[in-house]
Amino acid sequence: MAASVEVADLSHAYGDVPVVRGMSFALAPGAIGCLLGPSGCGKTTVLRCLAGFEPVQGGAISLGGRVVSRPGSSVPPEERSVGMVFQDFALFPHLTVARNVAFGLRRHATDAAQRRVDEMLELIGLKDAGGAFPHELSGGQQQRVALARALAPNPDLLLLDEPFSSLDIDLRERLTLEVRGILKAAGTTAILVTHDQHEAFVLADEIGVMNEGVIEQWDSAYRLYHQPRTRFVADFVGQGVFLRGVAIGRGRVLTELGELASDNPLSMDEGAAVDLLLRPDDIVHDDASPWEAEVAAKAFRGAHFLYTLALASGTRVLSLVPSHHDHAIGERIGIRLSIDHVIAFPAGVN
């Protein structure tokens, strides 16, 4: 099956400042992708290029097998069959919910447009709210209306620009799951832009972690977390710290918490200093272990405590421990490493 979205060697700059540099990725029909990265990494610029709001300066963008952007040539936004959901919802306050959803259906016959509006309101769970005005809805309901309005014309691609950033945390988490269900039910290909990895993990099938205008890794959430290819991805995705170690040959690493075999394909000379990635679930509380650490800080997470532990060297690591193990600050506890994916990078190299 041909890719619904294909970005090939995309480049863009504002004046003399490069913002996107040689970016490539592809997304299959019906898949949800995400561009994840810190502010200023270029992710919104990519979204604007996909929508047709920015001309590309290098490479090409294809939608459904048709080239829509390349240097010197750009299909207008209104001819791309691309929908967009903005972070501020951008609903028309003087129009009812039904008329907001119908806004992009002006070319349809009245009966067909009404059927589509009814179908969209049913899909987003607001079938009885068609006569309400936006100010009468909650923030989450308004976001769902904005989504329905974007989906109503049945676009080939839906773009979501930080769509949950104005919502509170609890609503954001709940709505992210709802939006994924709506998009999958509609079979819509979509690309989300966000700096929030939790949104990316919940909503997207594939995620591209961006840094300074390039995608450092395009992968599943699982592989980004457990098998990051670069130190930036390892540091940006999930919680974790780096523990200094020494390469001792054949991909093995010696640390103050024992010896481990690295999964990382980097060739490391024997005796070279390396930094080992440790996630909170890699360090297990074990009173029978010969290694101990001091509880430096703790955060209650309900079922777990997130402990910050000081090792003998002074290095601080994180450990996620069941909350019935309630240890005091300053207490020493036994720990051991339990790592399925051992990832190491040359020491201090970003």
Buried (B, 14 or more C-beta within 10 A) or exposed (E): EEBBBBBBEBBBBEEEEBBBBBBBBBBBBBBBBBBBBEEEBBBBBBBBBBBBEBBBBBBBBBBBEEBBBBEEEBBEBEEBBBBBBBBEBEBEEEBBBBBBBBBBBEEBEEEEBBEBBBBBBEBBBBEEBBEBBBEEBEBBBBBBBBBBBBBBBEBBBBBBBBBBEBBEEEBBBEBBEBBBEBBBEBEBBBBBBBBBBBBBBBBBBBBBBBBBBBBBBBBBBEBBBBBBBBBBBBBBBBEBBBBBBBBBEEBBBBBEBEEBEBBBEBEBEEEBEBBBBBBBBBBBBBEEBEBEBBBBEBEEEEEBBBBBBBBEEEBBBBBBBEBEEEBEEEEEBBBBBEBEBBBBBBBEEE
